[in-house]
Amino acid sequence: MLVMLGPQTDPFWAAAAGFVMGIGMGFCNTTFIVAIQTSVGWHERGIGTGSQMFMRMLGMGGRGRDLRRDHQLRGRPASCPAPAVSSNRMLDPATRDTLDADMLSRLGDAVGLAAHGAFIAALVIAALTLMATLWLPARLSPTRTPV
């Protein structure tokens, strides 16, 4: 849904995409936690759950980094000044007025292009994850020895 966002797209489309992603990630997170906790012994549940949460945080940081990199490398017009300064000035209402209309438009386009690249990357990762999930054998059940 986010891949289809464009400048003229209704904001409710982005809200609906966020809602669908939130529901999906909520269901997945619960499933992952239960799967991790059932695959380890009682004395290892804390480390198993903590490891999953840590990896989740790393993944979120990676997506933010990728969005920023896209903005810096290919989304930023050559005539734009330093990307971090420009993006921050664009988002702050007090300093946005110091940017001329052309610069503000180009910065907005650059941020939109970078976000679109991140959405496409997320779509590819989701498709690969779905394929990997479908390849899992049916009735996969972890075995462990009682502690």
MODELLER restraints for C-alpha pairs under 7 A, 6 or more apart:
rsr = mdl.restraints
at = mdl.atoms
rsr.add(forms.Gaussian(group=physical.xy_distance, feature=features.Distance(at['CA:1:A'], at['CA:17:A']), mean=5.56, stdev=0.5))
rsr.add(forms.Gaussian(group=physical.xy_distance, feature=features.Distance(at['CA:2:A'], at['CA:14:A']), mean=6.63, stdev=0.5))
rsr.add(forms.Gaussian(group=physical.xy_distance, feature=features.Distance(at['CA:2:A'], at['CA:17:A']), mean=6.21, stdev=0.5))
rsr.add(forms.Gaussian(group=physical.xy_distance, feature=features.Distance(at['CA:2:A'], at['CA:119:A']), mean=6.17, stdev=0.5))
rsr.add(forms.Gaussian(group=physical.xy_distance, feature=features.Distance(at['CA:3:A'], at['CA:116:A']), mean=6.37, stdev=0.5))
rsr.add(forms.Gaussian(group=physical.xy_distance, feature=features.Distance(at['CA:3:A'], at['CA:119:A']), mean=5.54, stdev=0.5))
rsr.add(forms.Gaussian(group=physical.xy_distance, feature=features.Distance(at['CA:3:A'], at['CA:120:A']), mean=5.99, stdev=0.5))
rsr.add(forms.Gaussian(group=physical.xy_distance, feature=features.Distance(at['CA:33:A'], at['CA:49:A']), mean=6.40, stdev=0.5))
rsr.add(forms.Gaussian(group=physical.xy_distance, feature=features.Distance(at['CA:36:A'], at['CA:48:A']), mean=6.25, stdev=0.5))
rsr.add(forms.Gaussian(group=physical.xy_distance, feature=features.Distance(at['CA:36:A'], at['CA:49:A']), mean=6.83, stdev=0.5))
rsr.add(forms.Gaussian(group=physical.xy_distance, feature=features.Distance(at['CA:37:A'], at['CA:45:A']), mean=5.45, stdev=0.5))
rsr.add(forms.Gaussian(group=physical.xy_distance, feature=features.Distance(at['CA:37:A'], at['CA:48:A']), mean=6.75, stdev=0.5))
rsr.add(forms.Gaussian(group=physical.xy_distance, feature=features.Distance(at['CA:37:A'], at['CA:49:A']), mean=6.94, stdev=0.5))
rsr.add(forms.Gaussian(group=physical.xy_distance, feature=features.Distance(at['CA:39:A'], at['CA:142:A']), mean=6.01, stdev=0.5))
rsr.add(forms.Gaussian(group=physical.xy_distance, feature=features.Distance(at['CA:66:A'], at['CA:118:A']), mean=6.74, stdev=0.5))
rsr.add(forms.Gaussian(group=physical.xy_distance, feature=features.Distance(at['CA:67:A'], at['CA:114:A']), mean=5.74, stdev=0.5))
rsr.add(forms.Gaussian(group=physical.xy_distance, feature=features.Distance(at['CA:67:A'], at['CA:115:A']), mean=6.05, stdev=0.5))
rsr.add(forms.Gaussian(group=physical.xy_distance, feature=features.Distance(at['CA:67:A'], at['CA:118:A']), mean=5.52, stdev=0.5))
rsr.add(forms.Gaussian(group=physical.xy_distance, feature=features.Distance(at['CA:70:A'], at['CA:114:A']), mean=4.98, stdev=0.5))
rsr.add(forms.Gaussian(group=physical.xy_distance, feature=features.Distance(at['CA:71:A'], at['CA:110:A']), mean=6.17, stdev=0.5))
rsr.add(forms.Gaussian(group=physical.xy_distance, feature=features.Distance(at['CA:71:A'], at['CA:111:A']), mean=5.96, stdev=0.5))
rsr.add(forms.Gaussian(group=physical.xy_distance, feature=features.Distance(at['CA:71:A'], at['CA:114:A']), mean=4.82, stdev=0.5))
rsr.add(forms.Gaussian(group=physical.xy_distance, feature=features.Distance(at['CA:72:A'], at['CA:83:A']), mean=6.11, stdev=0.5))
rsr.add(forms.Gaussian(group=physical.xy_distance, feature=features.Distance(at['CA:75:A'], at['CA:110:A']), mean=4.48, stdev=0.5))
rsr.add(forms.Gaussian(group=physical.xy_distance, feature=features.Distance(at['CA:75:A'], at['CA:111:A']), mean=6.74, stdev=0.5))
rsr.add(forms.Gaussian(group=physical.xy_distance, feature=features.Distance(at['CA:75:A'], at['CA:113:A']), mean=5.67, stdev=0.5))
rsr.add(forms.Gaussian(group=physical.xy_distance, feature=features.Distance(at['CA:75:A'], at['CA:114:A']), mean=5.47, stdev=0.5))
rsr.add(forms.Gaussian(group=physical.xy_distance, feature=features.Distance(at['CA:76:A'], at['CA:110:A']), mean=5.09, stdev=0.5))
rsr.add(forms.Gaussian(group=physical.xy_distance, feature=features.Distance(at['CA:77:A'], at['CA:110:A']), mean=6.93, stdev=0.5))
rsr.add(forms.Gaussian(group=physical.xy_distance, feature=features.Distance(at['CA:87:A'], at['CA:107:A']), mean=6.96, stdev=0.5))
rsr.add(forms.Gaussian(group=physical.xy_distance, feature=features.Distance(at['CA:89:A'], at['CA:95:A']), mean=5.30, stdev=0.5))
rsr.add(forms.Gaussian(group=physical.xy_distance, feature=features.Distance(at['CA:89:A'], at['CA:96:A']), mean=5.54, stdev=0.5))
rsr.add(forms.Gaussian(group=physical.xy_distance, feature=features.Distance(at['CA:90:A'], at['CA:96:A']), mean=4.88, stdev=0.5))
rsr.add(forms.Gaussian(group=physical.xy_distance, feature=features.Distance(at['CA:90:A'], at['CA:104:A']), mean=6.73, stdev=0.5))
